[in-house]
């Protein structure tokens, strides 16, 4: 489907707002991870494929930015295309689950419940991608790295739960 790439100031502001909203979900997590990383998380037995802690911040910042840009493009089609409105509902659901995961995993230290949340998040991301693809394939592709990273994070969450 053809897509209007008109980058007027209002749309640029919408991109900034959606990127900020997505990154705010990540910021919520930092309130729970900051103290837990050097203490509780450091004490866990980790699988061999666990990346160093410094990797998570840059990866999530890139993913949240891609999520925000994709959402801004789909958002402006929400009144014109049913799939855009559905895609945005899924986007908000996956973002809420994303924001919930860190407080449960790091704050409550409940890896079992966090595993259930991340599985639901994975499903919501997949649904978002399906609906976004019906609006604009590039918006769906922008979320592919996010789905890949959450797939990895799900395996990591599961492994941490099993090892500890």
C-alpha positions as CSV (number, residue, x, y, z in Angstrom):
1,X,0.0,0.0,0.0
2,X,1.3,3.5,-0.8
3,X,2.1,5.5,2.2
4,X,2.3,9.2,2.8
5,X,5.7,10.1,4.0
6,X,5.0,13.8,4.4
7,X,7.2,15.0,7.3
8,X,5.4,18.1,8.4
9,X,6.2,19.6,11.8
10,X,3.1,18.2,13.4
11,X,4.1,14.7,12.3
12,X,7.7,15.1,13.5
13,X,6.3,16.1,16.9
14,X,4.1,12.9,16.9
15,X,7.2,10.8,16.2
16,X,9.0,12.5,19.1
17,X,6.0,11.9,21.4
18,X,5.7,8.2,20.5
19,X,9.5,7.7,20.9
20,X,9.3,9.4,24.3
21,X,6.3,7.3,25.3
22,X,8.0,4.1,24.3
23,X,11.2,5.0,26.1
24,X,9.2,6.0,29.2
25,X,8.1,2.4,29.4
26,X,11.8,1.5,29.6
27,X,12.4,4.2,32.1
28,X,9.9,2.6,34.4
29,X,12.0,-0.5,34.4
30,X,15.1,1.3,35.4
31,X,13.6,2.2,38.8
32,X,13.4,-1.5,39.5
33,X,16.6,-2.7,37.9
34,X,19.0,-0.1,39.1
35,X,19.3,-1.4,42.6
36,X,18.6,-5.1,41.7
37,X,21.4,-5.5,39.1
38,X,24.4,-5.2,41.5
39,X,22.7,-7.1,44.3
40,X,19.9,-9.7,43.6
41,X,20.6,-10.1,39.8
42,X,24.3,-10.4,40.4
43,X,23.8,-13.3,42.8
44,X,21.8,-15.4,40.3
45,X,23.2,-18.3,38.4
46,X,23.2,-17.2,34.8
47,X,23.1,-19.3,31.6
48,X,26.2,-19.3,29.4
49,X,24.5,-17.1,26.8
50,X,23.6,-14.3,29.2
51,X,25.0,-11.1,27.8
52,X,26.9,-8.6,29.9
53,X,24.7,-6.1,31.8
54,X,25.8,-3.1,29.8
55,X,24.2,-4.5,26.6
56,X,20.7,-4.2,27.8
57,X,20.5,-0.4,28.0
58,X,21.6,0.4,24.4
59,X,19.6,-2.4,22.9
60,X,16.4,-1.4,24.7
61,X,16.9,2.3,23.7
62,X,17.2,1.4,20.1
63,X,14.2,-0.9,20.2
64,X,12.0,1.6,22.1
65,X,13.0,4.2,19.5
66,X,12.0,1.9,16.6
67,X,8.8,1.1,18.4
68,X,7.9,4.8,18.7
69,X,8.7,5.7,15.1
70,X,6.6,2.7,13.8
71,X,3.7,3.6,16.1
72,X,3.7,7.2,15.0
73,X,3.4,6.2,11.3
74,X,0.6,3.7,12.1
75,X,-1.1,6.2,14.5
76,X,-1.7,8.7,11.7
77,X,-3.6,6.1,9.8
78,X,-5.8,4.9,12.7
79,X,-9.0,6.8,11.6
80,X,-8.6,5.7,8.0
81,X,-7.6,2.0,8.3
82,X,-9.1,-0.5,10.7
83,X,-5.8,-2.4,10.9
84,X,-4.1,0.7,12.1
85,X,-6.5,1.2,15.0
86,X,-6.2,-2.5,15.9
87,X,-2.4,-2.3,15.5
88,X,-2.3,0.6,17.9
89,X,-4.4,-1.2,20.5
90,X,-1.9,-4.1,20.3
91,X,0.9,-1.6,20.5
92,X,-0.4,-0.2,23.8
93,X,-1.0,-3.6,25.2
94,X,2.5,-4.8,24.4
95,X,3.9,-1.6,25.8
96,X,2.0,-2.0,29.1
97,X,3.3,-5.6,29.4
98,X,6.8,-4.4,28.6
99,X,6.5,-1.8,31.4
100,X,5.2,-4.4,33.8
101,X,7.9,-7.0,33.3
102,X,10.8,-5.2,35.0
103,X,8.8,-4.4,38.2
104,X,7.8,-8.1,38.4
105,X,11.2,-9.6,37.5
106,X,13.5,-7.2,39.3
107,X,11.2,-5.6,41.9
108,X,9.2,-8.5,43.1
109,X,11.9,-11.0,42.0
110,X,9.3,-13.2,40.6
111,X,10.9,-14.9,37.6
112,X,7.9,-17.3,37.2
113,X,5.3,-14.5,36.9
114,X,7.7,-12.4,34.7
115,X,8.0,-15.4,32.4
116,X,4.2,-15.4,31.9
117,X,4.2,-11.7,31.3
118,X,7.0,-11.9,28.7
119,X,5.2,-14.7,26.9
120,X,2.0,-12.5,26.7
121,X,4.2,-9.6,25.6
122,X,5.7,-11.7,22.8
123,X,2.2,-12.6,21.6
124,X,1.1,-9.0,21.8
125,X,4.2,-7.9,19.8
126,X,3.4,-10.6,17.2
127,X,-0.2,-9.3,16.9
128,X,1.1,-5.7,16.6
129,X,3.4,-6.7,13.8
130,X,0.6,-8.5,12.0
131,X,-1.6,-5.5,12.1
132,X,1.2,-3.0,11.4
133,X,2.1,-5.0,8.3
134,X,-1.4,-4.5,7.0
135,X,-0.8,-0.7,7.3
136,X,2.8,-0.5,6.2
137,X,5.4,-3.3,5.9
138,X,8.2,-1.0,7.0
139,X,6.4,-0.4,10.3
140,X,6.1,-4.1,10.8
141,X,9.8,-4.6,9.9
142,X,10.8,-2.0,12.4
143,X,9.3,-4.2,15.2
144,X,11.1,-7.4,14.0
145,X,14.3,-6.7,16.0
146,X,12.0,-6.1,19.1
147,X,10.3,-9.5,18.6
148,X,13.7,-11.1,18.1
149,X,15.1,-9.5,21.3
150,X,12.0,-10.4,23.3
151,X,12.4,-14.0,22.0
152,X,15.9,-14.0,23.4
153,X,14.8,-12.3,26.6
154,X,12.1,-15.0,27.1
155,X,14.7,-17.7,26.8
156,X,16.9,-15.9,29.2
157,X,14.0,-15.4,31.7
158,X,13.1,-19.1,31.4
159,X,16.7,-20.1,31.9
160,X,17.2,-17.9,34.9
161,X,14.0,-19.2,36.5
162,X,15.1,-22.8,35.9
163,X,18.7,-22.2,37.2
164,X,17.6,-20.4,40.3
